Amino acid sequence: MSDAMHTTARELVAPGKGILAADESTGTIKKRFDQIGVGSTEDLRRRYRQMLFTTPGLGEHISGVILFDETIRQATDDDVPFVKVLEAAGSIPGIKVDTGAKPLALFPGETVTEGLDGLRERLAEYVELGARFAKWRATILIGEGIPTDFAILANAHAMARYAALCQEADVVPIVEPEILMDGTHDLAACEDATGRTLDALFRQMHEHRIDLPGSLLKVNMIVPGKDSPAQVTDREIAEATIRCLTAHVPATLPGIVFLSGGMSDEESTSRLNEMNKIGGFPWQLSFSYGRALQHPALIAWGGDEANVAAGQAALAHRAKMNGLARSGSYDPSMETAA
């Protein structure tokens, strides 16, 4: 495998830095824009992403940015491609390549992620456009009798095939199995489902000959379901997450980046901070947040050009807080001190 892939993987989880997920599908960004009463037109989506990507000092704490198919082709008002803007800021451009989770036939309540058809050709085009890493997300739900071993295997197999195609194209694959927070399950149920999923995933990656030092894992923290009566402290979440990862993730992987899926901005930061305070694990533990990095910026911007600087300040603040959490140096008091 190429040294370039190993270097890119390490750069994405460099100390003090993490990934900005700005790869919302057109449907998802519409929901975000609905919250602020703004119509989701192609130009408004472009202007919103332009605000994010031109944030002063972006590369200080943002190592890479995951883009959507529409976004990787867009440019600033003065016609500079977004990919070039990110590169100039010191952030590596990446791309989401899956086409979404669809119901898994004959397995009620479970999904499988699609997008393998034509992926080799799409990856070649994304490389031409400047992408150096990619992302593929699978969603696993906890409920009565689920997740089944078969649904876990189906998603692990598809994810490993995606990773192999990425590495063939010299692109770093981020594999993202997400155990969703939906439900009333407790911490132990999340830990069990996550462990089973990671075991299946790394077994498939081994069988598909994936070079782990040229890959990254994006995964959920071990948290109770959002409707669970048994909520726990950030420290307990950190301990359970490290325990699960240590038991199921190979040490040769350079880094693990967490998704924020359903956690608040400050919870996402605090829990990452707790893990890095504990320390003693073989990988870099970083972040790849979408909503938890963008939400304050989206609210501050509100679709108004006059608020671009306020939106950028909100993003820069969240990026800095998460950058501090990378070394366990974050404190909630820093939220108001800014």
N, C-alpha and C positions, 0 to 999 in steps of 0.2 A: 504494500500500500504506500501511497505517496507521503512524503514528509509534509507536504502542504496541508493534507487533511489533519495530520496530527497537530501541526502548528495552529491551524484554524480552531480545532476543538479546544486546545489549551487557551487560546486567546479569548474564546467566548466565555470561559470561566476564570479569567484573570482576576487576581485579588482586587477587591473593591468594586468589581463590575458585575453586571448581569445583563439579561436580554429583555428588550422591550418587544412584547408581542403586539404587533399592529396589523394582524392578519385576519381581522374580522371579515366574515363573508358579507355580501351585500345585505342579506337578511338580518344579520346580527348588528351591523352598524346602523341599520334603520331603527332597530329597537333602541339603541343608545341615543340616536338623534331624536327619537320620539320623546325621550325623557326630558329633553331640553326644548322641545317644541320647534325643532328645525327639520325641514324637509330633506330627505336623503337623495340629493341629486349628485351626479358624478362630480360636478365641479365643487360642490360643498364638501364632499368626501375628500377631494384632492386638497382643498384649502385647509381642511382640518389636519390631514396628514402633513401638509407643508408646515403648519404651525409646530407640530410635534418634532419633525425632523430638522427644523432650522433652530431649535432651542439652543441658545448659546451654551457652549461647554457640554453638549450632549454626550460626547465620547468619553467624558471624564468618568462616568459611572455606567454608561450603556455600551456594552461591548459589541452587541449585535442587535439587529432589528428584523423581526419576521414580517414579511410583506405578504399581501394577497395578490392574486394574478392581476387585478386591475391596477393596484398600487405600484407594482414593480415596473409598470410601463408608463407611469405618470412623471411629470416634471413640475418644477416651481413656476411661478408667474413669469420669471425671466428665462424659462425654458431650460433650466438645468435639471437633468434626470435625477429623480430622488435617489437612485443608487449612487450617483456621483456625490450628492449632498452628504449622504451617510458616510461614504468612504473618506470624504474630506474632513468629516467630524471625528474620524477614527472609530466608526462603528461598522461592523461587517454586515452586508446585506444578506438576508436569507429569505426563503419562500415556503409558504404552506402549499403542499402538493396533494393532500388527500381531497376527496370530493364529498366528504361528510359521512356520518354514521347513518346507516339505513337499517330497518328492522331485519333481524336474522330470521330467515324463513323457517317456520316450524318451531321456533324458540321464542314463545311469547315473552315480551318484556325485555328482550335482549337485542343488541345491535351488532353489526359488523361494519367496519369502515371500508368504503369503496375508493377507487382511484388508481388501481394498478394498470388498467388498460391505457396504453399509449404513454405510460409514465417515462419510459426511456427517452422518447422523442421530446416530451415536455421538459425533462431535466436538461437535455442538450440546449433547448431554447433558453431556459432560465440561466444556464451557465453563460450563454452569450450575453444575456441581459445583465450579468454581474453577480448572480447569487453564488454564495460559497458554502451555504448550508441550507438544509431543508427540514421540514417538520411534518409529522404524520401523527394524528391523534385518534386513539380508540377510546370509546366510553364504556365503562363497566358499571352496571347498576347492582346494588345490593337489595335483595327482597326475599320473598318466600321462595326458597329453592333456587335462588340465583345469587351470584353468577354460576352458571353450569361450567363444568370443565370444558365442554365443547365450545362454548362461546368464547371462553378465555383463549383456547387453542386457535380458533378461527382468526381472532384478532392478532394473536402473537405471530401466527404464520404470515398473515398479510403484512404486518409491520416489518418482519424480517425480510420479506421479499422487497419491500420498499427500500429498506436499508441497503440491501445488496445492490439495487439499481443505483442508489445514490453513490455508493463507494465506487462502482464501476465508472461513474461520471466524475469522480474526484470531488464529490460534494459530501460534506459532513452530515450524516443523518442524525436528527434528533427524534428519538422514539418516545411517544407520549401516551402511555396507558393511563387513563384517568378514571379512578374509582370515584364516581359522582357522590356529592354530599347529600343528594336527595334521599330522604327516608328517616326512619326512627332508630336505625341501628346504633349500637354503641361503639366505643373505640376499638374493642377487641374484634368486632366483625369487620371493621375497616382494615385492621392490621392483617387479619386472615385473608381477606379478598385481595389485598394489595400483594401480600407474600405469594399467594398462588399465581397471581398474574405475572409478577416479576420472574418467578421460577420458569413459567412457560415461555415468557418472552426471551430470556437469556438462553434457554435451551434451544429455541428456534434460531436465535442469532448465531449460536455456535454451529448449528447444523447448516446454516446458510453461509458459513465462512466469513462472518462479519468481523472486521478488524476493530476490536473494542476501543483501543487508544485513539481511533479516528471517529468515534461516535460519542453522543451524549444522551443521557436519560432525562426526560422531563416527566415529573410524576407529582401526584397529590401528596400532601402531608397526611399523616395518620390522624384523622379527626373523626369524632362521632357524627352521625347524620344530623343535618340541620334541625330536624324535628325531634331529635333524641332528648329524652328527659335527663340523660346522664351526660351533661356537658362537663368539660375538664379544663384544667389550667393550660396556659401556653407551655409551661415547663413539662407537663405530662405529655402533651402533643409532641414536643421536641424529643423527649426520651423514647416514646413509642416509635416515632419516625426513624430515629437513628438505629434503634433495635431492629426494626423491620428491614431497613436498607442493609445493615451489616450482615443480616442473615441471608439475604437474597440477591445482592448486587455484587458482581465481581470487582475486585480491587483494581483491575487494570483499566477500568473506565475512568477517564480523566475528571469528569465532573457530573454532578446531578443538579438540575435546575428545577425549582418547584413552580407549579402553577398556582394561581391564587384562587381558582374556582370556588366562588361563593363566600370567600373570606373578605372581611373589610380591608381597606387600605392598610390601616395600622396593625390589624391582626397579622396580616401577611408579613409585615416587617418584623414585628415582635417575635413571632414564632421562628422565623429564620434566624433571628438574632440569638434566641435561646439555644438553637442547635449549635451555632458556631461558638457560643460560650462553653458548651460542653466539650466540643472538639474530639480529637483522637480517632478520626475516621480517615480512610485512605484517599477520598475524593475531595475536590472542591465542592462545597455546598453553596449554590447560588440561586438566582431567581430568574424566571422567565414569565413576568407578569404582564397581563393585558389590562383588564379593568382596574386592578389595584395600582397600576402606575398611571393609567389614563384618566380615571374617573374625575379626580379633582381638576385636571386640565380641561376636560370636556365641559364641566360645570362652569368654570371660570371663563371659558371662551364663549359658550352660549351661541355660537354661530355668528358672532359679531367681530368684524375685522378690528374694531377699536379695542377688543379684549385679547388680542394675540399675545401681547407681552405678559398679561396676567396668566393666561393659559400656560405659557412657557415657564413662567416662574413656578407654577403649581407642579408641572412635570419635573422640573429641575429639583424641586424640594423632595419629591417622592423618590427620585432616582438617588439623591444623596443619602436619604434615610436608609434605603435598601443597601446602598454601597457600604454604609457603616455597619449594617447588620451582617455583612459578609465576614466581618472580623469580630463579631460579638461586641461592637462598641456603640451600638444604638441605645438610646434611652428615651422613653416616651416624653420626657421633659423637653427634648429637642424639637418636638412638633410645634410647640408654642414659641420657642426661642427664635424661630426663623423669622 
